[in-house]
Amino acid sequence: MKASAAILTSMQRPMTIFGLPPKLAGIAAGLPVPVFAVASLLGQVMVAYVSWIVLTAIALIWLWKRARADHHFETLALVPNRFWKGQKARALLAGGVPSKRRGRAR
């Protein structure tokens, strides 16, 4: 009985890397790439490696805090914005054209 409860508990929790979902952990590891590339091209190899470690740690902590505050942060951060996101109100038009409504109640 205890073994099955342990299996069910582990199945209900999603996999994490450093406390983050794999996609967010990958993003945190990839954020310092431009700084690493620029420092490497300038010949500052030690600065590149130190900046990679420091910036990855900062990104992991920042994303971890955001993910702990909102459990849906990964979904909201990785879903592309839609064209209606900027609208303040939404109206359902059933069989009508908005320009021909002439002030009728919504």
C-alpha positions as CSV (number, residue, x, y, z in Angstrom):
1,M,0.0,0.0,0.0
2,K,2.8,2.4,0.8
3,A,4.6,1.8,-2.4
4,S,1.5,2.5,-4.5
5,A,1.0,5.8,-2.6
6,A,4.5,6.8,-3.3
7,I,4.1,6.1,-7.0
8,L,0.9,8.1,-7.2
9,T,2.5,11.0,-5.3
10,S,5.5,11.1,-7.7
11,M,3.2,10.8,-10.7
12,Q,1.2,13.9,-9.6
13,R,4.2,16.2,-9.3
14,P,5.7,17.4,-12.6
15,M,9.4,16.9,-13.3
16,T,11.5,19.9,-12.3
17,I,15.1,21.0,-12.8
18,F,16.3,23.2,-10.0
19,G,12.7,23.6,-8.9
20,L,11.6,24.8,-12.4
21,P,9.8,23.1,-15.2
22,P,12.3,21.9,-17.9
23,K,11.4,24.6,-20.4
24,L,12.0,27.4,-17.9
25,A,15.3,25.9,-16.7
26,G,16.4,25.7,-20.4
27,I,15.5,29.4,-20.8
28,A,17.4,30.3,-17.7
29,A,20.4,28.5,-19.0
30,G,20.1,30.1,-22.4
31,L,19.6,33.7,-21.3
32,P,23.4,34.4,-20.8
33,V,24.4,33.1,-24.3
34,P,24.7,36.6,-25.9
35,V,26.9,37.8,-23.0
36,F,29.0,34.7,-23.2
37,A,29.4,35.0,-27.0
38,V,30.4,38.7,-26.9
39,A,32.9,38.1,-24.1
40,S,34.3,35.1,-25.9
41,L,34.7,37.0,-29.2
42,L,36.5,39.8,-27.3
43,G,38.9,37.2,-25.9
44,Q,37.7,37.4,-22.3
45,V,37.2,33.7,-21.7
46,M,37.2,33.9,-17.9
47,V,34.8,36.8,-17.9
48,A,32.6,34.7,-20.2
49,Y,32.5,31.7,-17.9
50,V,32.0,33.8,-14.8
51,S,29.2,35.8,-16.4
52,W,27.5,32.6,-17.6
53,I,27.5,31.2,-14.1
54,V,26.3,34.4,-12.4
55,L,23.7,35.3,-15.0
56,T,22.3,31.7,-15.0
57,A,22.1,31.8,-11.2
58,I,20.2,35.1,-11.3
59,A,17.9,33.9,-14.0
60,L,17.2,30.6,-12.1
61,I,16.4,32.5,-8.9
62,W,14.2,35.1,-10.7
63,L,12.2,32.5,-12.7
64,W,11.9,30.2,-9.6
65,K,10.4,33.1,-7.6
66,R,8.0,33.9,-10.4
67,A,7.0,30.2,-10.8
68,R,6.5,29.8,-7.0
69,A,4.2,32.9,-6.9
70,D,2.1,31.7,-9.9
71,H,1.9,28.0,-10.7
72,H,0.8,28.8,-14.2
73,F,3.7,31.1,-14.9
74,E,5.3,28.7,-17.4
75,T,2.1,28.4,-19.4
76,L,1.5,32.1,-19.4
77,A,5.1,33.0,-20.3
78,L,5.5,30.6,-23.1
79,V,2.1,31.0,-24.9
80,P,2.3,33.5,-27.7
81,N,0.2,36.7,-27.3
82,R,-3.0,36.7,-29.3
83,F,-4.4,39.7,-31.1
84,W,-7.3,40.2,-28.7
85,K,-5.0,40.3,-25.6
86,G,-4.9,44.1,-25.8
87,Q,-8.7,44.6,-25.9
88,K,-10.3,45.9,-22.7
89,A,-13.7,44.2,-23.4
90,R,-14.8,41.4,-25.5
91,A,-18.2,41.1,-27.2
92,L,-19.7,38.0,-28.8
93,L,-21.3,38.8,-32.1
94,A,-23.8,36.1,-33.2
95,G,-24.4,36.6,-36.9
96,G,-23.8,40.3,-37.1
97,V,-21.3,42.7,-38.5
98,P,-20.0,45.2,-35.9
99,S,-20.3,48.2,-38.3
100,K,-24.0,47.5,-38.8
101,R,-25.0,47.2,-35.2
102,R,-26.3,50.9,-34.8
103,G,-26.2,51.2,-31.1
104,R,-28.1,48.1,-30.1
105,A,-27.4,46.6,-26.7
106,R,-24.7,44.0,-26.5
